[in-house]
Amino acid sequence: LSLAMIIILVLTVCLSACSNSNDTENTPVNYTVTFDSMGGSPVASQTVISGNPVRRPDTPTKEGYFLTGWYKESTLENEWNFNTDIVRSDITLYASWREGNIEEPTESLVYKQVGETYTVTDMDEETLIVIPSKYNGLPVTSIQGEYGTGAFARSAVEYAVISDSIIEIGQNTFNNCSELATVLISENSNLTTIGNNAFSGCGKLENFYLPSKAITLGDSVFNNCGSIKAFTVAADNTAYKSENGHLIEKNSGVLVRGANNDTVPTGVTEIALAAFRRSTITSLHIPVSVTKIGNYVIDDSS
């Protein structure tokens, strides 16, 4: 063979090998996501391409209980986030249940009529609060305690269901509710406003969902919420976003409240007052884009 023919043969073999290698690398890998309903009705498994999120399954049922979320372990330590978590292998997700009925409004709620709407102003001692969408045939649109006090402040509430009709969660609503671990707000929520200190002091709150219309947050809404693992913000929310689990103002680049993630994203320009107060992080990595850090930023983060 001539030298030219040998070179052509070598190139052909190399190109063929490279092509086969690329085809292998680019071939999508399918993984199976299994749902363990932990005593509830069966949930069908899903086939998910690597790197994609899981579709939220239809909610299973369990008599006398309601579903509070899906977790990565049977010990229910780390909740699966259907908006941000992606599949990298075959996995099983485990259902978490709580005794009670979230379909029935809490009977002890106190209401105040304001025009053609109702505001929830108080309740008796409850551990489960379900806010209805209507009362006496009129919409329930806000939660606001009388005379500026929080409607449920310093109560023993552990789980709160906020109906889609609620437009405003007023100031101090859940202030210092030290046992509050879950606030259920749906993707169809009409919530636009959360007032000053509304969830301040909710030390057991681990996750919070901000719907698309919630564009007005008061001061210190999540102050002392040191257990928050992640904020999730609707993709079409025009005012806020979440990166690394942190809650960030889109236009200003201000990190409003930090989650338990030690890395502040590049592009954040300011870390707000007490943003990581009572956090459990052991280090904090701040990018060069940050030009201002508020007072008490890591106060009480032991």
DOFI-532952 format. One record per residue (C-alpha): residue number from 1; residue in one letter; z negated, y negated, x negated. Coordinates in nm, 4 decimals, padded with zeros to 6 digits, always signed. Example, Ala and Ser with C-alpha at 12.3 -4.5 7.8 and 13.67 -1.06 7.14 Angstrom:
+------+------+----------+----------+----------+
! logu ! nuza !       pz !       py !       px !
+------+------+----------+----------+----------+
!    1 !    a ! -00.7800 ! +00.4500 ! -01.2300 !
!    2 !    s ! -00.7140 ! +00.1060 ! -01.3670 !
+------+------+----------+----------+----------+
//
This chain:
+------+------+----------+----------+----------+
! logu ! nuza !       pz !       py !       px !
+------+------+----------+----------+----------+
!    1 !    l ! +00.0000 ! +00.0000 ! +00.0000 !
!    2 !    s ! +00.0657 ! -00.3532 ! -00.1087 !
!    3 !    l ! -00.2184 ! -00.5953 ! -00.1634 !
!    4 !    a ! -00.1068 ! -00.7955 ! +00.1399 !
!    5 !    m ! -00.1188 ! -00.4900 ! +00.3663 !
!    6 !    i ! -00.4649 ! -00.3945 ! +00.2385 !
!    7 !    i ! -00.5939 ! -00.7458 ! +00.3154 !
!    8 !    i ! -00.4463 ! -00.7288 ! +00.6668 !
!    9 !    l ! -00.6110 ! -00.3893 ! +00.7297 !
!   10 !    v ! -00.9505 ! -00.5135 ! +00.6079 !
!   11 !    l ! -00.9306 ! -00.8250 ! +00.8264 !
!   12 !    t ! -00.8313 ! -00.6170 ! +01.1284 !
!   13 !    v ! -01.1292 ! -00.3832 ! +01.0826 !
!   14 !    c ! -01.3686 ! -00.6788 ! +01.0328 !
!   15 !    l ! -01.2420 ! -00.8651 ! +01.3374 !
!   16 !    s ! -01.2684 ! -00.5520 ! +01.5490 !
!   17 !    a ! -01.6239 ! -00.4883 ! +01.4313 !
!   18 !    c ! -01.7270 ! -00.8502 ! +01.4910 !
!   19 !    s ! -01.5697 ! -00.8433 ! +01.8374 !
!   20 !    n ! -01.7581 ! -00.5254 ! +01.9296 !
!   21 !    s ! -02.0805 ! -00.6708 ! +01.7921 !
!   22 !    n ! -02.0416 ! -00.9900 ! +01.9965 !
!   23 !    d ! -01.9583 ! -00.7891 ! +02.3074 !
!   24 !    t ! -02.2824 ! -00.5936 ! +02.2602 !
!   25 !    e ! -02.4878 ! -00.9080 ! +02.2022 !
!   26 !    n ! -02.3419 ! -01.0837 ! +02.5064 !
!   27 !    t ! -02.3781 ! -00.7909 ! +02.7439 !
!   28 !    p ! -02.6375 ! -00.8851 ! +03.0072 !
!   29 !    v ! -02.9491 ! -00.6687 ! +03.0105 !
!   30 !    n ! -03.0883 ! -00.5779 ! +03.3509 !
!   31 !    y ! -03.4612 ! -00.5333 ! +03.3950 !
!   32 !    t ! -03.6626 ! -00.4005 ! +03.6869 !
!   33 !    v ! -03.9379 ! -00.6083 ! +03.8461 !
!   34 !    t ! -04.1824 ! -00.3959 ! +04.0448 !
!   35 !    f ! -04.4322 ! -00.5409 ! +04.2906 !
!   36 !    d ! -04.7718 ! -00.3730 ! +04.3346 !
!   37 !    s ! -04.9040 ! -00.5077 ! +04.6649 !
!   38 !    m ! -05.2558 ! -00.3840 ! +04.5812 !
!   39 !    g ! -05.3164 ! -00.2226 ! +04.9175 !
!   40 !    g ! -05.0772 ! -00.4392 ! +05.1162 !
!   41 !    s ! -04.7444 ! -00.3508 ! +05.2763 !
!   42 !    p ! -04.4674 ! -00.2324 ! +05.0392 !
!   43 !    v ! -04.2508 ! -00.4868 ! +04.8546 !
!   44 !    a ! -03.9031 ! -00.3933 ! +04.7291 !
!   45 !    s ! -03.8404 ! -00.4060 ! +04.3550 !
!   46 !    q ! -03.5799 ! -00.6412 ! +04.2058 !
!   47 !    t ! -03.3183 ! -00.6068 ! +03.9344 !
!   48 !    v ! -03.3172 ! -00.9240 ! +03.7255 !
!   49 !    i ! -03.0913 ! -01.0214 ! +03.4348 !
!   50 !    s ! -03.2840 ! -01.1001 ! +03.1158 !
!   51 !    g ! -03.3777 ! -01.4664 ! +03.0882 !
!   52 !    n ! -03.3744 ! -01.5305 ! +03.4632 !
!   53 !    p ! -03.6621 ! -01.5984 ! +03.7039 !
!   54 !    v ! -03.7833 ! -01.3593 ! +03.9719 !
!   55 !    r ! -03.6953 ! -01.4319 ! +04.3342 !
!   56 !    r ! -04.0130 ! -01.4855 ! +04.5338 !
!   57 !    p ! -04.0385 ! -01.1749 ! +04.7562 !
!   58 !    d ! -04.1177 ! -01.1722 ! +05.1247 !
!   59 !    t ! -04.4925 ! -01.1985 ! +05.1706 !
!   60 !    p ! -04.6585 ! -00.8589 ! +05.2227 !
!   61 !    t ! -04.9338 ! -00.8148 ! +05.4792 !
!   62 !    k ! -05.2826 ! -00.6708 ! +05.4570 !
!   63 !    e ! -05.5087 ! -00.6626 ! +05.7586 !
!   64 !    g ! -05.7918 ! -00.9136 ! +05.7343 !
!   65 !    y ! -05.6536 ! -01.0718 ! +05.4149 !
!   66 !    f ! -05.3989 ! -01.3288 ! +05.3024 !
!   67 !    l ! -05.1940 ! -01.3374 ! +04.9837 !
!   68 !    t ! -05.3043 ! -01.5888 ! +04.7200 !
!   69 !    g ! -05.0427 ! -01.5156 ! +04.4537 !
!   70 !    w ! -04.8760 ! -01.2661 ! +04.2181 !
!   71 !    y ! -05.0235 ! -01.1904 ! +03.8769 !
!   72 !    k ! -04.8988 ! -01.0441 ! +03.5485 !
!   73 !    e ! -05.1884 ! -00.7990 ! +03.5137 !
!   74 !    s ! -05.3801 ! -00.5795 ! +03.7547 !
!   75 !    t ! -05.6915 ! -00.7664 ! +03.6405 !
!   76 !    l ! -05.5403 ! -01.0802 ! +03.8017 !
!   77 !    e ! -05.5957 ! -01.3045 ! +03.5006 !
!   78 !    n ! -05.2579 ! -01.4802 ! +03.4607 !
!   79 !    e ! -05.0601 ! -01.5868 ! +03.7661 !
!   80 !    w ! -04.6815 ! -01.5469 ! +03.7662 !
!   81 !    n ! -04.5020 ! -01.8794 ! +03.8193 !
!   82 !    f ! -04.1817 ! -01.8185 ! +04.0168 !
!   83 !    n ! -04.0483 ! -02.1613 ! +03.9160 !
!   84 !    t ! -04.0862 ! -02.1367 ! +03.5380 !
!   85 !    d ! -04.1566 ! -01.7772 ! +03.4252 !
!   86 !    i ! -03.8574 ! -01.5644 ! +03.3227 !
!   87 !    v ! -03.7983 ! -01.1928 ! +03.2770 !
!   88 !    r ! -03.7690 ! -01.0439 ! +02.9260 !
!   89 !    s ! -03.8513 ! -00.6788 ! +03.0005 !
!   90 !    d ! -03.9377 ! -00.4384 ! +03.2810 !
!   91 !    i ! -04.2506 ! -00.5779 ! +03.4465 !
!   92 !    t ! -04.4909 ! -00.5166 ! +03.7334 !
!   93 !    l ! -04.6413 ! -00.8037 ! +03.9307 !
!   94 !    y ! -04.9701 ! -00.7553 ! +04.1152 !
!   95 !    a ! -05.0704 ! -00.9101 ! +04.4476 !
!   96 !    s ! -05.3951 ! -01.1056 ! +04.4786 !
!   97 !    w ! -05.5675 ! -01.1099 ! +04.8176 !
!   98 !    r ! -05.8440 ! -01.3103 ! +04.9770 !
!   99 !    e ! -06.0344 ! -01.2207 ! +05.2897 !
!  100 !    g ! -05.9579 ! -01.4489 ! +05.5829 !
!  101 !    n ! -05.6720 ! -01.5825 ! +05.7955 !
!  102 !    i ! -05.4663 ! -01.8827 ! +05.6837 !
!  103 !    e ! -05.2695 ! -01.8836 ! +06.0081 !
!  104 !    e ! -05.5671 ! -02.0110 ! +06.2084 !
!  105 !    p ! -05.6772 ! -02.3769 ! +06.1643 !
!  106 !    t ! -06.0362 ! -02.4331 ! +06.0579 !
!  107 !    e ! -06.2366 ! -02.4891 ! +06.3757 !
!  108 !    s ! -06.4998 ! -02.7200 ! +06.2270 !
!  109 !    l ! -06.2553 ! -02.9908 ! +06.1143 !
!  110 !    v ! -06.3307 ! -03.3407 ! +06.2419 !
!  111 !    y ! -06.0369 ! -03.5592 ! +06.3504 !
!  112 !    k ! -05.9752 ! -03.9274 ! +06.4103 !
!  113 !    q ! -05.6795 ! -04.0462 ! +06.6147 !
!  114 !    v ! -05.4710 ! -04.3180 ! +06.4513 !
!  115 !    g ! -05.1929 ! -04.4295 ! +06.6843 !
!  116 !    e ! -04.9824 ! -04.1251 ! +06.7648 !
!  117 !    t ! -05.1205 ! -03.9174 ! +06.4762 !
!  118 !    y ! -05.4467 ! -03.7604 ! +06.3637 !
!  119 !    t ! -05.6398 ! -03.7877 ! +06.0380 !
!  120 !    v ! -05.8825 ! -03.5196 ! +05.9206 !
!  121 !    t ! -06.2080 ! -03.6911 ! +05.8222 !
!  122 !    d ! -06.4748 ! -03.4215 ! +05.7782 !
!  123 !    m ! -06.5812 ! -03.0603 ! +05.8344 !
!  124 !    d ! -06.8814 ! -02.8316 ! +05.8378 !
!  125 !    e ! -06.9527 ! -02.6209 ! +05.5305 !
!  126 !    e ! -06.6506 ! -02.3930 ! +05.4842 !
!  127 !    t ! -06.5128 ! -02.1972 ! +05.1898 !
!  128 !    l ! -06.1630 ! -02.1709 ! +05.3422 !
!  129 !    i ! -05.9953 ! -02.4820 ! +05.4877 !
!  130 !    v ! -05.6707 ! -02.4576 ! +05.6852 !
!  131 !    i ! -05.5295 ! -02.7966 ! +05.7899 !
!  132 !    p ! -05.3097 ! -02.7628 ! +06.1025 !
!  133 !    s ! -04.9821 ! -02.9448 ! +06.1528 !
!  134 !    k ! -05.0830 ! -03.0580 ! +06.5023 !
!  135 !    y ! -05.3982 ! -03.1369 ! +06.6976 !
!  136 !    n ! -05.4041 ! -03.2127 ! +07.0706 !
!  137 !    g ! -05.0249 ! -03.2113 ! +07.0636 !
!  138 !    l ! -04.9970 ! -03.4855 ! +06.7987 !
!  139 !    p ! -04.9109 ! -03.4459 ! +06.4294 !
!  140 !    v ! -05.1867 ! -03.4325 ! +06.1677 !
!  141 !    t ! -05.0576 ! -03.6561 ! +05.8876 !
!  142 !    s ! -05.3469 ! -03.7390 ! +05.6555 !
!  143 !    i ! -05.6838 ! -03.6395 ! +05.5144 !
!  144 !    q ! -05.9160 ! -03.9346 ! +05.4634 !
!  145 !    g ! -06.2937 ! -03.9501 ! +05.4789 !
!  146 !    e ! -06.4667 ! -04.2280 ! +05.6692 !
!  147 !    y ! -06.5661 ! -04.5463 ! +05.4831 !
!  148 !    g ! -06.3863 ! -04.4432 ! +05.1664 !
!  149 !    t ! -06.5773 ! -04.1177 ! +05.1129 !
!  150 !    g ! -06.3940 ! -03.7905 ! +05.0574 !
!  151 !    a ! -06.3386 ! -03.5790 ! +05.3659 !
!  152 !    f ! -06.4400 ! -03.2599 ! +05.1824 !
!  153 !    a ! -06.6083 ! -03.4087 ! +04.8739 !
!  154 !    r ! -06.8826 ! -03.2032 ! +04.7056 !
!  155 !    s ! -06.8336 ! -02.9189 ! +04.9528 !
!  156 !    a ! -06.8298 ! -02.5434 ! +04.8823 !
!  157 !    v ! -06.4598 ! -02.5055 ! +04.9659 !
!  158 !    e ! -06.2775 ! -02.2504 ! +04.7496 !
!  159 !    y ! -05.9308 ! -02.2361 ! +04.9075 !
!  160 !    a ! -05.7379 ! -02.5085 ! +05.0911 !
!  161 !    v ! -05.4130 ! -02.4803 ! +05.2869 !
!  162 !    i ! -05.2357 ! -02.8148 ! +05.3321 !
!  163 !    s ! -04.9860 ! -02.8134 ! +05.6202 !
!  164 !    d ! -04.6355 ! -02.9517 ! +05.5699 !
!  165 !    s ! -04.7125 ! -03.2375 ! +05.8125 !
!  166 !    i ! -04.9663 ! -03.3987 ! +05.5756 !
!  167 !    i ! -04.8255 ! -03.7175 ! +05.4199 !
!  168 !    e ! -05.1383 ! -03.8391 ! +05.2410 !
!  169 !    i ! -05.4352 ! -03.6734 ! +05.0748 !
!  170 !    g ! -05.6749 ! -03.9682 ! +05.0602 !
!  171 !    q ! -05.9052 ! -04.0803 ! +04.7837 !
!  172 !    n ! -06.1949 ! -03.8514 ! +04.6896 !
!  173 !    t ! -06.0778 ! -03.5858 ! +04.9379 !
!  174 !    f ! -06.1824 ! -03.2918 ! +04.7194 !
!  175 !    n ! -06.3898 ! -03.4891 ! +04.4701 !
!  176 !    n ! -06.6369 ! -03.2648 ! +04.2844 !
!  177 !    c ! -06.5481 ! -02.9543 ! +04.4854 !
!  178 !    s ! -06.6604 ! -02.7415 ! +04.1932 !
!  179 !    e ! -06.5623 ! -02.4097 ! +04.3569 !
!  180 !    l ! -06.2100 ! -02.5112 ! +04.4624 !
!  181 !    a ! -05.9714 ! -02.2715 ! +04.2875 !
!  182 !    t ! -05.6559 ! -02.2793 ! +04.5014 !
!  183 !    v ! -05.4678 ! -02.5526 ! +04.6901 !
!  184 !    l ! -05.1678 ! -02.4202 ! +04.8832 !
!  185 !    i ! -04.8874 ! -02.6768 ! +04.9246 !
!  186 !    s ! -04.5442 ! -02.5485 ! +05.0262 !
!  187 !    e ! -04.1983 ! -02.6468 ! +04.9055 !
!  188 !    n ! -04.1335 ! -02.8002 ! +05.2499 !
!  189 !    s ! -04.4322 ! -03.0336 ! +05.2278 !
!  190 !    n ! -04.3965 ! -03.3974 ! +05.3399 !
!  191 !    l ! -04.6790 ! -03.5049 ! +05.1094 !
!  192 !    t ! -04.5999 ! -03.8409 ! +04.9467 !
!  193 !    t ! -04.9375 ! -03.9769 ! +04.8312 !
!  194 !    i ! -05.2499 ! -03.8447 ! +04.6612 !
!  195 !    g ! -05.5311 ! -04.0993 ! +04.6336 !
!  196 !    n ! -05.7739 ! -04.1926 ! +04.3569 !
!  197 !    n ! -05.9965 ! -03.9070 ! +04.2345 !
!  198 !    a ! -05.8655 ! -03.6794 ! +04.5101 !
!  199 !    f ! -05.9190 ! -03.3653 ! +04.2994 !
!  200 !    s ! -06.1456 ! -03.5067 ! +04.0309 !
!  201 !    g ! -06.4156 ! -03.2634 ! +03.9243 !
!  202 !    c ! -06.2411 ! -02.9522 ! +04.0616 !
!  203 !    g ! -06.3320 ! -02.7496 ! +03.7552 !
!  204 !    k ! -06.2005 ! -02.4155 ! +03.8810 !
!  205 !    l ! -05.8556 ! -02.5386 ! +03.9834 !
!  206 !    e ! -05.6043 ! -02.3501 ! +03.7650 !
!  207 !    n ! -05.2619 ! -02.4354 ! +03.9114 !
!  208 !    f ! -05.1223 ! -02.7204 ! +04.1159 !
!  209 !    y ! -04.7840 ! -02.7625 ! +04.2851 !
!  210 !    l ! -04.6444 ! -03.1138 ! +04.3365 !
!  211 !    p ! -04.3710 ! -03.1149 ! +04.6043 !
!  212 !    s ! -04.0543 ! -03.3229 ! +04.5931 !
!  213 !    k ! -04.1763 ! -03.6158 ! +04.8055 !
!  214 !    a ! -04.5107 ! -03.6613 ! +04.6247 !
!  215 !    i ! -04.4241 ! -03.9671 ! +04.4170 !
!  216 !    t ! -04.7458 ! -04.1727 ! +04.4420 !
!  217 !    l ! -05.0576 ! -04.0600 ! +04.2554 !
!  218 !    g ! -05.3723 ! -04.2717 ! +04.2363 !
!  219 !    d ! -05.6026 ! -04.3127 ! +03.9385 !
!  220 !    s ! -05.7841 ! -04.0117 ! +03.7915 !
!  221 !    v ! -05.6483 ! -03.7721 ! +04.0547 !
!  222 !    f ! -05.7132 ! -03.4698 ! +03.8297 !
!  223 !    n ! -05.9947 ! -03.6059 ! +03.6128 !
!  224 !    n ! -06.2247 ! -03.3308 ! +03.4803 !
!  225 !    c ! -05.9903 ! -03.0537 ! +03.6008 !
!  226 !    g ! -06.0351 ! -02.8718 ! +03.2731 !
!  227 !    s ! -05.9240 ! -02.5259 ! +03.3881 !
!  228 !    i ! -05.5696 ! -02.6198 ! +03.4891 !
!  229 !    k ! -05.3248 ! -02.3818 ! +03.3228 !
!  230 !    a ! -05.0094 ! -02.5425 ! +03.4579 !
!  231 !    f ! -04.8687 ! -02.8029 ! +03.6913 !
!  232 !    t ! -04.5487 ! -02.7100 ! +03.8727 !
!  233 !    v ! -04.3344 ! -02.9969 ! +03.9996 !
!  234 !    a ! -04.0416 ! -02.9645 ! +04.2404 !
!  235 !    a ! -03.7132 ! -03.0108 ! +04.0526 !
!  236 !    d ! -03.6018 ! -03.2939 ! +04.2812 !
!  237 !    n ! -03.9231 ! -03.4952 ! +04.2511 !
!  238 !    t ! -03.8027 ! -03.8354 ! +04.1291 !
!  239 !    a ! -04.1331 ! -03.9557 ! +03.9836 !
!  240 !    y ! -04.2903 ! -03.6605 ! +03.8009 !
!  241 !    k ! -04.2009 ! -03.3524 ! +03.6007 !
!  242 !    s ! -04.3812 ! -03.0725 ! +03.4200 !
!  243 !    e ! -04.3313 ! -02.9680 ! +03.0578 !
!  244 !    n ! -04.5511 ! -02.7124 ! +02.8802 !
!  245 !    g ! -04.7491 ! -02.7162 ! +03.2037 !
!  246 !    h ! -04.8450 ! -03.0836 ! +03.1595 !
!  247 !    l ! -04.7950 ! -03.3425 ! +03.4368 !
!  248 !    i ! -04.5690 ! -03.6239 ! +03.3125 !
!  249 !    e ! -04.4268 ! -03.9418 ! +03.4665 !
!  250 !    k ! -04.0487 ! -03.9244 ! +03.4385 !
!  251 !    n ! -03.9656 ! -04.2925 ! +03.3877 !
!  252 !    s ! -04.2550 ! -04.4002 ! +03.1650 !
!  253 !    g ! -04.3043 ! -04.0800 ! +02.9677 !
!  254 !    v ! -04.6799 ! -04.0934 ! +03.0309 !
!  255 !    l ! -04.8644 ! -03.7617 ! +03.0202 !
!  256 !    v ! -05.0879 ! -03.8056 ! +03.3243 !
!  257 !    r ! -05.2900 ! -03.4860 ! +03.3020 !
!  258 !    g ! -05.2758 ! -03.2142 ! +03.0414 !
!  259 !    a ! -05.2842 ! -02.8444 ! +03.1124 !
!  260 !    n ! -05.4412 ! -02.5882 ! +02.8811 !
!  261 !    n ! -05.1453 ! -02.5984 ! +02.6439 !
!  262 !    d ! -05.2018 ! -02.7479 ! +02.2997 !
!  263 !    t ! -04.8521 ! -02.8960 ! +02.2522 !
!  264 !    v ! -04.7556 ! -03.2363 ! +02.3895 !
!  265 !    p ! -04.3760 ! -03.2371 ! +02.4464 !
!  266 !    t ! -04.1495 ! -03.4568 ! +02.2368 !
!  267 !    g ! -04.0524 ! -03.7628 ! +02.4391 !
!  268 !    v ! -04.3995 ! -03.8309 ! +02.5774 !
!  269 !    t ! -04.4784 ! -04.1937 ! +02.4911 !
!  270 !    e ! -04.8367 ! -04.2214 ! +02.6118 !
!  271 !    i ! -05.1293 ! -03.9892 ! +02.6832 !
!  272 !    a ! -05.3270 ! -04.1269 ! +02.9757 !
!  273 !    l ! -05.6987 ! -04.1905 ! +03.0122 !
!  274 !    a ! -05.9011 ! -03.8656 ! +02.9902 !
!  275 !    a ! -05.5796 ! -03.6598 ! +03.0101 !
!  276 !    f ! -05.7358 ! -03.3572 ! +02.8371 !
!  277 !    r ! -06.0948 ! -03.4157 ! +02.9401 !
!  278 !    r ! -06.2963 ! -03.0915 ! +02.9656 !
!  279 !    s ! -05.9961 ! -02.8906 ! +02.8494 !
!  280 !    t ! -06.0460 ! -02.5517 ! +02.6833 !
!  281 !    i ! -05.7775 ! -02.6062 ! +02.4169 !
!  282 !    t ! -05.8915 ! -02.5732 ! +02.0552 !
!  283 !    s ! -05.6182 ! -02.7886 ! +01.8998 !
!  284 !    l ! -05.3824 ! -03.0625 ! +02.0147 !
!  285 !    h ! -05.0379 ! -03.1280 ! +01.8697 !
!  286 !    i ! -04.9095 ! -03.4811 ! +01.9343 !
!  287 !    p ! -04.5461 ! -03.5763 ! +01.8598 !
!  288 !    v ! -04.4375 ! -03.8940 ! +01.6829 !
!  289 !    s ! -04.2981 ! -04.0276 ! +02.0126 !
!  290 !    v ! -04.6543 ! -04.0986 ! +02.1358 !
!  291 !    t ! -04.7502 ! -04.4622 ! +02.0737 !
!  292 !    k ! -05.0673 ! -04.4864 ! +02.2822 !
!  293 !    i ! -05.3606 ! -04.2564 ! +02.3567 !
!  294 !    g ! -05.6023 ! -04.3467 ! +02.6355 !
!  295 !    n ! -05.9805 ! -04.3521 ! +02.6145 !
!  296 !    y ! -06.1800 ! -04.0291 ! +02.6527 !
!  297 !    v ! -05.8627 ! -03.8247 ! +02.6027 !
!  298 !    i ! -06.0476 ! -03.5111 ! +02.4844 !
!  299 !    d ! -06.3967 ! -03.6023 ! +02.6046 !
!  300 !    d ! -06.6178 ! -03.2987 ! +02.6788 !
!  301 !    s ! -06.3572 ! -03.0571 ! +02.5405 !
!  302 !    s ! -06.6112 ! -02.8485 ! +02.3578 !
+------+------+----------+----------+----------+
//
